[in-house]
């Protein structure tokens, strides 16, 4: 009888300990799901966040989480920092999904509509980032580039570094001072060309950069 009682106590303690471990694991998962991966540095106009089906205004200092969708309104612009040093500048009428991002490693973001400038300083460690768009995929490893509508096309211009752009089974390597155009979703990218100052200023102005 004593053995049975002892066994019951041990089993109950084991069950409680197991319950604590399970709860701890769930708490860890919840913390990971809500981990802050970035912040909003500047807002001009109307900038919102869509998370879990809910829309809320974003201001300077707002946290950015994985799976957040950031939206800018008419004539509105936003500047954000992901991790320690990766800058994202969003133009007007832009929708950007931060699909997954790990500081100093990279991840995936999705540019749904509008335009953006990606900027990671040269002195920072390289990261592997993929930018998905309706026009193709941009592979990034620490650089500065523009992506968005420009002159009746979806355009990518690289100010510093190198990106690869893939669409319709065609991949182009785009280097510093160069750009490519995609006329319509589903089309392959056009040839890599050198951009002039006028077009660079025009593209950057669409993101609110003068």
Buried (B, 14 or more C-beta within 10 A) or exposed (E): EEEEEEEEEEEEEEEEEEEEEEEEEEEEEEEEEEEEBBEBBEBEEBBBBBBEEEEEEBEEEBBBBBEBBBBBEEEBBBBBBBBEBBBBBBBBBBBBBBBBBBBEEBBBBBBEBBBBBBBBEEEEEBBEBBBBBBBBBBBBBBBBBBBBBBEEBBBBBBBBBBBBBBBEEEEBEBBEBBBBBBEEEEBBBBEBBEBEEEBBEEBBEBBBBE
